[in-house]
Amino acid sequence: MSFFYEIISNNPRIKSFPNCTYIEGPVLDVLIALRDKVHRGYRILSHPLTGNLPASRRLFLSVVVFKPSLQQEDHFVDLDSIKLVESALDIYRNSKPSFPLQSTKAMEDMQYLDEELIMPVLRQCGITSQEGVH
């Protein structure tokens, strides 16, 4: 069975990767797009709360989803993925942003951190090479 992988991200450093759905908006918008994908039969491959970062301090989020190319059911919804994304949505909706306006350097650092957190999954899926070049 083959799979179709997709990245959902609001990180400008990730948007040029193959099969990236780039979200112009906050992390909450990424999670809503993720939930929509799950309802269309995708499964979450990378955890949306990875990195041990408090939701209130995270400005960028990249998540990898996959969908088997041949599904036995047309309307398959993965319950584990639904629970995971709904839990993440609850956490983000209940968090209060605790960061002041960020400098350009701080924003770049946050983008870099998000990229580094997702890179092992991208390499494992063959979306990017071992060196991180895409």
Secondary structure as a PSIPRED ss2 file (coil, helix, strand):
# PSIPRED VFORMAT (PSIPRED V4.0)

   1 M C   1.000  0.000  0.000
   2 S C   1.000  0.000  0.000
   3 F E   0.000  0.000  1.000
   4 F E   0.000  0.000  1.000
   5 Y E   0.000  0.000  1.000
   6 E E   0.000  0.000  1.000
   7 I E   0.000  0.000  1.000
   8 I E   0.000  0.000  1.000
   9 S E   0.000  0.000  1.000
  10 N C   1.000  0.000  0.000
  11 N C   1.000  0.000  0.000
  12 P C   1.000  0.000  0.000
  13 R C   1.000  0.000  0.000
  14 I C   1.000  0.000  0.000
  15 K C   1.000  0.000  0.000
  16 S C   1.000  0.000  0.000
  17 F C   1.000  0.000  0.000
  18 P C   1.000  0.000  0.000
  19 N C   1.000  0.000  0.000
  20 C E   0.000  0.000  1.000
  21 T E   0.000  0.000  1.000
  22 Y E   0.000  0.000  1.000
  23 I C   1.000  0.000  0.000
  24 E C   1.000  0.000  0.000
  25 G C   1.000  0.000  0.000
  26 P C   1.000  0.000  0.000
  27 V H   0.000  1.000  0.000
  28 L H   0.000  1.000  0.000
  29 D H   0.000  1.000  0.000
  30 V H   0.000  1.000  0.000
  31 L H   0.000  1.000  0.000
  32 I H   0.000  1.000  0.000
  33 A H   0.000  1.000  0.000
  34 L H   0.000  1.000  0.000
  35 R H   0.000  1.000  0.000
  36 D H   0.000  1.000  0.000
  37 K H   0.000  1.000  0.000
  38 V H   0.000  1.000  0.000
  39 H H   0.000  1.000  0.000
  40 R C   1.000  0.000  0.000
  41 G C   1.000  0.000  0.000
  42 Y C   1.000  0.000  0.000
  43 R E   0.000  0.000  1.000
  44 I E   0.000  0.000  1.000
  45 L C   1.000  0.000  0.000
  46 S C   1.000  0.000  0.000
  47 H C   1.000  0.000  0.000
  48 P C   1.000  0.000  0.000
  49 L C   1.000  0.000  0.000
  50 T C   1.000  0.000  0.000
  51 G C   1.000  0.000  0.000
  52 N C   1.000  0.000  0.000
  53 L C   1.000  0.000  0.000
  54 P C   1.000  0.000  0.000
  55 A H   0.000  1.000  0.000
  56 S H   0.000  1.000  0.000
  57 R H   0.000  1.000  0.000
  58 R C   1.000  0.000  0.000
  59 L C   1.000  0.000  0.000
  60 F C   1.000  0.000  0.000
  61 L C   1.000  0.000  0.000
  62 S E   0.000  0.000  1.000
  63 V E   0.000  0.000  1.000
  64 V E   0.000  0.000  1.000
  65 V E   0.000  0.000  1.000
  66 F E   0.000  0.000  1.000
  67 K E   0.000  0.000  1.000
  68 P E   0.000  0.000  1.000
  69 S C   1.000  0.000  0.000
  70 L C   1.000  0.000  0.000
  71 Q C   1.000  0.000  0.000
  72 Q C   1.000  0.000  0.000
  73 E C   1.000  0.000  0.000
  74 D C   1.000  0.000  0.000
  75 H C   1.000  0.000  0.000
  76 F C   1.000  0.000  0.000
  77 V C   1.000  0.000  0.000
  78 D C   1.000  0.000  0.000
  79 L H   0.000  1.000  0.000
  80 D H   0.000  1.000  0.000
  81 S H   0.000  1.000  0.000
  82 I H   0.000  1.000  0.000
  83 K H   0.000  1.000  0.000
  84 L H   0.000  1.000  0.000
  85 V H   0.000  1.000  0.000
  86 E H   0.000  1.000  0.000
  87 S H   0.000  1.000  0.000
  88 A H   0.000  1.000  0.000
  89 L H   0.000  1.000  0.000
  90 D H   0.000  1.000  0.000
  91 I H   0.000  1.000  0.000
  92 Y H   0.000  1.000  0.000
  93 R H   0.000  1.000  0.000
  94 N C   1.000  0.000  0.000
  95 S C   1.000  0.000  0.000
  96 K C   1.000  0.000  0.000
  97 P C   1.000  0.000  0.000
  98 S C   1.000  0.000  0.000
  99 F C   1.000  0.000  0.000
 100 P C   1.000  0.000  0.000
 101 L C   1.000  0.000  0.000
 102 Q C   1.000  0.000  0.000
 103 S C   1.000  0.000  0.000
 104 T H   0.000  1.000  0.000
 105 K H   0.000  1.000  0.000
 106 A H   0.000  1.000  0.000
 107 M H   0.000  1.000  0.000
 108 E H   0.000  1.000  0.000
 109 D H   0.000  1.000  0.000
 110 M H   0.000  1.000  0.000
 111 Q H   0.000  1.000  0.000
 112 Y H   0.000  1.000  0.000
 113 L H   0.000  1.000  0.000
 114 D H   0.000  1.000  0.000
 115 E H   0.000  1.000  0.000
 116 E H   0.000  1.000  0.000
 117 L H   0.000  1.000  0.000
 118 I H   0.000  1.000  0.000
 119 M H   0.000  1.000  0.000
 120 P H   0.000  1.000  0.000
 121 V H   0.000  1.000  0.000
 122 L H   0.000  1.000  0.000
 123 R H   0.000  1.000  0.000
 124 Q H   0.000  1.000  0.000
 125 C H   0.000  1.000  0.000
 126 G C   1.000  0.000  0.000
 127 I C   1.000  0.000  0.000
 128 T C   1.000  0.000  0.000
 129 S C   1.000  0.000  0.000
 130 Q C   1.000  0.000  0.000
 131 E C   1.000  0.000  0.000
 132 G C   1.000  0.000  0.000
 133 V C   1.000  0.000  0.000
 134 H C   1.000  0.000  0.000
